[in-house]
Each structure stands twice: as structure tokens, then as C-alpha cells.
């Protein structure tokens, strides 16, 4: 017989878990249900409804199997189906914490109202409601059933009158809830003689939710049974990848929140150069593999996993992704590309001893190629094993051979036809997670391109730690309303094509014809002619694009975007290429596209705030020892040359900064910010500071650094900052 059936009460199952007779292999799901499903489970049991049967697998596992409880007995059964139900019952009846998907520990608190037999997930309102027992765990793990009943009746009686008959009914309902520990589960026990393929097939056929088992589930189960520390290390690494900390280094990153089975793939790739996990499962069972037994194979896996989970290796590898222009998970469309590239990086680091700088350069190119072409999608296991086999003939320590092997694959994949035909065609889509779109954004990062018609860097805008783009967004070059009205294009897939979208700051054009708004947008940007030319090149805007037909524009811009990507990819091979990305979470300053109009120097002279002949001193610590004098014509005379022109972007002469840093003026004219109630004699509304002193003059908030001009005093030296 392949199986036998039996009945077990909830009490028997909980005690078996405590003793270790029933072990938790995490073969189906590593974490419990949401609290609402646990509530529904208890409600169904209370009403006498069937809640499904359990599927166990008899095994001869050795001590050390991972358990829900704390028993040390050798497990007689592994839970194949029913893990969520048993974990939920055990956690509630024992009153213990459970681990959520984010690896946080929490209690599942289920409340019960005896008056009508209602179960609820405990919240603040239920906690205060005397009609509820706020946590039914006290019925089994508390201070005794009669004490719980007495306390509940007294609490309810303090709110309203409770008759003796009602007390009897409430006590009976609570006793019925406590008796759920005697609820009987039908259990099917699979024979120890069947193999894992038969177990998986049985599970798939009987599971009502259509959940499937894979080979990674079985390997993780074997790790739980035969090498528990390895499984625990995987889980702790995955938990650390989700939680940033200021106390020491962790696996936290902005690219991938790995699952244990994903890191397992990297470990087995490094250990056995295998990607097909079915073969690895057989190796770990001691079948095949150069006559090595199970313990020997686990030793090989343990050595490989130590490299995979090494935090130094992990973060060094992720720098390769940043070098390739990828800043975070939002730019990734394939986790497999990250995982298998990490395996190849580990081959280069541990087996071939490639110098760090050379390894970073070649792996950045490899990842760019693998992610853009979808190398590890579809039948990815076969492709990955081909890549591992390519390295199998190289001698250990052959760094040059390793780099040459990867370069050959890259060059044979990214051919001229790919750049001129394949990639432009791949860009002909509206998919927001398209690998080709990610490649273009990565190319903008590599080129350190600014947002269109702005001086804000794309690298800053794509900061993975930011949830807001602070005024920068992807918008249409040909607005949808214009396409609808002039070209009868109503399909979203057509108007949202990648080639019709670009990163822009706030635009004023609305839904107008680009032939009418483009010139005005350029003028409003305040960019120089050279800046405009560079931006048109990096944003792949054809000459006269605003006058083109829409389909011609899409075709030409797709080709231009492919060219930008190709140029960026070539930069990755440049030994002088060294990207400098802002740290994630830093402050983003979006440059204003509108000119600043404030109070003029003449206004200050007229109001007695600035005297003719006053000397201004360069306030920068690294100033150029230059001085300036205020003339009677309201001009600033710098080293004998009077000027009205706008100061340079980092001019030390732009006065009236509030909250800025030395040498980086926020204003774009020689003026100060006036109080909100103050006049503006220049005829335009002045941009003003929101902070004023009690007399209405520009001030500053407590604790905020404010840099201000003052007149020179005796003893001041040119070039010395004065505040």
C-alpha cells in the first residue's frame, strides 16, 4: 500500500509536534496564513464543518529535523499537506509567535463571543468589548478554564446585568470552544517506500488550491532534516535582505529580496555547476556524483553556500549591477538574471581569482547582456547549465580565460543585427517592465544624462529609496489627446509606446500639439544650446521630431534609443569609466525651470538696506579672493567691472540664500528674499522665504542653517567667508 488513513485529534497532533514526532519540512509554505484564515478555520471547526484532511509522509529522518515545537525526538512523519492548518492551530492553542513572510514574528490573536459563537481577529475595539474573550489561547494555555470563565462573567457583569441562565449559556459556549482540542482530523500517511516524484504527484492531485511542489521544496526539506544549520542560515540571510539596520552589515539591498529557494539555486550552481534541481536532489541523496555519499555532497554544498551568503561577496556583486546602470528592483524584470549572474561572479571570484576591478567590469557587461536579452527566461535551467559548462574546461586561477569566455558569449549575442534590428523591434512595446526599457534607463544612468529639459540627473531621479519623483515623471512626447484628435489613435498600447515616453519635469504644454509647445518648453527650460543638443542626443529625439508623423517618429526614436543603449554598453568596457551614483535615500533637488524674479539691488539702496560704496566679500572658504562694490547706478562692480548680468550658477555673489549651502545659491539674481507681505518693485511677484522675524523681515527657523550676506567690516580679508 502506498498510504494508510487514520484519525488524530487536535490535542494528539499538537503533542506530537511538541515531542518532535511530526516534523515541519516547509515543503509547501514556510509561513502561516493571514489571521482572517485562521479565524475561519476555528469558526468552521466550531460549527462542525469539515476542514480537509492532512497528508503525512513516513520517513527515517535522523535527529535535527526542523520542527514547529521544541521536541528532540526523531520525526516519524513529515507534513506534506496541512502545514498551514497545523501551524495555525499550534500557534493559537500554545499562544506562541509565528513568522510572517517578511520574517517578523507576531502573535495570532483570535477572539470569541460566546453569546452567538462568533470568532473575530482581535483588534483594539474587540479588546475593550466585554462581550468577547479577546484571546482564545487562554482556554488551553491560560490559568485554567474555570478561572477564564469566572473572569469573563465578572467583566461582562460590570458592564450589564447577566442572569444565571445567561451565565450557563455563556459557560456552555466557552466549554464548546475549549473542546475544539478534541476535533478529529482525517490523516493520510504515505509510505516511506515511495519517492519524491510520487509524493509531488499525489500532492498536486489532491490539493484543492492547485499548489504544486518543485524540486527546490524537496531539497530544502532535506536540508531541514539533514543540515538544519544550512537552512537556518538561508532564512536569516533572506530576512536580513528585507530589513535595513544601523547596527552592523546585513544583506539588505535595493535590488532583490531573495527567497531561500532562490539562493539555493546559486549555491547548487557554485557547488555542482548544475541548474536542474532534480539532478541535485539525487546527488544530495547520495545517488551518482562520483561515488560521493550524502554527507560528502552536503559538505560540498556547505562550502559553496558559505561563499554565497558571504556579505562581502554579496555587496561586491551588487556593485556590478550599479555599474551596469541598474539602480534598484524597479529596473529589473528578471530575478533569474541576478541570481545566475551572481553564480558566475562567484565562479570568477572563488575559482578563477579574477582581480576585483576586472571582475566588476566583465560581470557588469554580462548582466547587461543577460537582462536585456532575457537570457535566463523560458527554459532558463538549460541555458544556465550551458553557461556553467562553458567554464568547466578552464583551469583554476585562469582569470584571463574566464574573462575571454564571457566576452565571446557577449559578443556573439550582442551582434550588429541585435543593435540595429532586434533591439529597436524590442522597444516597439508599451510594457512598463520591458527589459529593453530597463536597458534604456540604465543607459541614461551610464551616460549620467539629465532629465529632458532639466539639469536634474536621471541617476538622482531613479534613486531606489525614494517613493516620490519630486515633480519628475514619465510623460508623453505626443500627448494622448493630440493623437486621438489628429491621428485617431485611441489604443492605450499605441499612445503609451516606450518611444513616446520620456522622463520630464513639470510641463506646461498640457495636451497640445508638440509642434506648438516644443519651442516654448525649450525656452522655459533655461538651458544653453549645448545642453539642448546633448539632451536631444541622449533622449534620442530626431531632428524636427515635433513635425513628424507619429509612426515615423516612433520608428526613428526606437533606432535612436537603441543607439544610446549601444553607446552606453560600450562605455562599460572603458577602463576610465567609474560611475558616481548618489547614495540611496539622499535629498533630491529638482531644478526650477522658471526664472527667479526678486528684489533688485536698487530696491535695497532705496530702502536703506544697502549703501552705495558697500564692499561685498567672497563668502566661500575656497573663494577666489575677489571683492565687489555697490555703485550708485545699482550695479555690482566686481574687480572694477560693473555688471547686471545673472551670476554664474555657483556664484558667491548671489545674496539672500535661506537654508542653502555655501557657494550654491538658490536664487539666480543678485537679490534677497523679501517677506511675504513686502513689496516687489521689479513688477513681478518675488519668490520669498516663508520665514520672517517678528517685524516682518526675512528670518530663519530655529535650528536651520541660514547663509546671509553682510557688509565688510574692518579686518575682513577678501576671500574669507563672513556670516
C-alpha angles and dihedrals in degrees: 000000000000092000146001131208130227141159125247129181121230089249091055092049094048091049091047090053090049091051092046094243088124113046128198110230097175087231095146111022128351096212138048130255127271113278091254091062090050089052090051090050092056091043092054092047091049091053092048095247120151113257100190132266131278126243118213130180119213112227142172092224117162124237115288099063113151110257139189090223131043101254122130099207121123106262115247095189137032118209110240101165123016100041093131093051095046094045090049094048092046094048095048098042092045094039093229134143124264130207118245128209091268088054093249117138119232142159123248105221116190120187127208129203108203094195092074104005093251123160122203139170106257117251135162094277094050090046089062096040110099090202089073135066093223096208121025091196087089089068090069107016101030136092096290134303097259092051090052092050093047093049092048093051092047092049092049091046091056088062101040142353115281117197123216091250091053090048089055092050092048091049091050091051092050091048090051090052091050090052090065084093086074094053108130122232123199107230127196113201116200117214119255088233096072121088131233095264091059091047091052092048092050091048093051093048096050101036109102094201094057095240112163131208121226135193092262088062091056094045091050088049091054089049090052090052104036104022109023095166091060091054092047091050090053092051094047091050091050091048091051091051089064101047124061115211138187091208107083133319121309137174091261113136141151097242111059139009096201126208120219092252091054094054088044087063090055092048095051090045091056094041101044105008086239132132099174101088095198089070091047091053090056091048092053089051087059095252113134125339105119094311095296117150129227095271092050093050091049089051090056090048091048092055092049093047091053088062093044094053095042104121093212091055092045096054094039088056094048089057087065089061091051091049087053089058098257112130104178151337094293089068093051124089097172128049089186090063089058095044099047092041087054089054091052090047089053090051088054094047102041106028107026099031094222111185110256097245093049092044092052092050097049095041091050089056092044093052092046089053096043095047096043095048096040090239094165099044127097109012090012098155092062092047092049092051090052089054092048091048089053087065095044096085094053122101118244111266094023096135094164092051091050093053092044092052092052093045091054092055092046093050093046091050101042097051127162089262090056092053096043102034114009100046097044088051091048089054090058093094141089096219110132092207095048114142088223091056090049089051091053093049089047089051090054088052092049091050089045087231123182125234110271112283091359141089092226111116119239087222089063095044092051092054102146093213094062123091093187128055092210095229098328119111143151108267140170122270089200103039116232094237090053091050091048095049100040106027101024090236106154103153112107091213089062099043092044096053113145091242091058094053130078140162109264139162123233108320128201099201098089109185097334131135109277089225087067103037103037096078091047091049091053092050092048092051094068091217124148122246092255091051091050092051092050092048093049088052096048093042089048096233110165120226109276092006092152090064096046129104111258098246093047089050092052092050094049095044092049088055090047093050090051089053091051090051092049093050091049092049090053089053089062088069093052109106089210093057107109113159120211109205122186113248113264113263096026122140114276117214112197110203116235118245093204124083118249116243114190142144115314128228089251089058090055092049092049092052094047094246093117128031127218108254094028112149120227120206127210104255098197118108088225094040125154095243090248125147133203133204129204111235128208089250090064093256131134109234111205114194090337096315118109117211142178095182124118111274119247117271093261096033117151089211099069102105133201104046116168117198094350128127124253112279096013108093120195093200120074099209136052097266144103130242113258127215116267090251095046125104127254112214094185090080096244131087111271123228103237141189115258089219121081134167122243090274093054097257122133109280139161136242121254113275095013119119113236125186115206138172123244133180119267117267131202109285095028114135123210112258094026116118117240126187 
